Amino acid sequence: CVVCALYPVRPMSIPVCISRATVVSCVHLTCHRVSRTQASSVVSLAVALGASLRELDLSSCVAVTDASVRAISTSLATLRVLRLAWCRELTDWGLLGIERPCLQPLLPSSHTVALSHCGLGLAPPSPAEVEAGEVGPRLSALTQLAELDLANCFRVTDASLTQVLRFPELRCLHVSHLCELSDAALLALSRGCPSLERLSLAGCYRLSDGGLAAAAPLLRRLRHLDLSRCEQVSDSVLDALAGSCPWLRSLDVSRCSRITLEAVERLQAALPELGDVHMRSANGQDLAYAL
């Protein structure tokens, strides 16, 4: 097993690695915070490693683009772990494998104002554009993925999430702070990823009790769930988890102001495996320690 770590990256290190990729099999490739001029070279290195690469971590590589993700989806079919957290240039277009028009418009002003804190600016592709514009494999072509991290990819919305989160072997999914993730996307990913054991939904404030209750029966293997800062969820979500997720071991409902300590106690009584509950209040105090 060979691990390649490229952070910080020296100017000549990536081309040298690419030239040697044919003779070195790298299983894990980690490259954080590379410059914009080096981003394409990093993806070229990953593609050159090809079938030997199992884990690719590009977290916080702000220069990773939609073209980068299309290249990954095309060439790394045996990838098991893909981490793209904080890749802020990544959009629905890249996950869907389609080329974004050069003059693709901004979101309507009302949406832009409402979502300005998420860093959004591009309108997601319409269904017609998705059907007509596909130029390469979608992210869902990586059928062997066991872990996927899209946390804080602020430009990713339901337009792609409802279409590409279809990974039968996926065990771990991080979609925290995707402010456009809705109940529809949650239901789609629950259906498309039946093997999920760890799911992080922190800060997905559009999620509701109804959406989580509908998804819970599809997540029976779930062991770890993070709902912190999901501001709309209430005690009824915990009742749904009690009836549908018997193997749940850890739960984070910090900053969920509508969830009560009494509901957490009921959940722990119903699920003997649940031993780790976090319920931090706005001031940082973990109320679950009182259980």
Secondary structure, DSSP 4 states (H G I P E B T S, - for coil): --EEE-SSPPTTHHHHHHHHTTT---SEEE--S--HHHHHHHHHHHHHHGGG--EEE-TT-TT--HHHHHHHHHH-TT--EEE-TT-TT--HHHHTTBPPPTTPPBPPHHHHHHTGGGT--BPPPPHHHHHHHB-S--GGG-TT-SEEE-TT-TT--HHHHHHH---TT--EEE-TT-TT--HHHHHHHHHH-TT--EEE-TT-TT--HHHHHHHGGG-TT--EEE-TT-TT-BHHHHHHHHHH-TT--EEE-TT-TB--HHHHHHHHHH-TT--EEE-B-TTS-BGGGG-
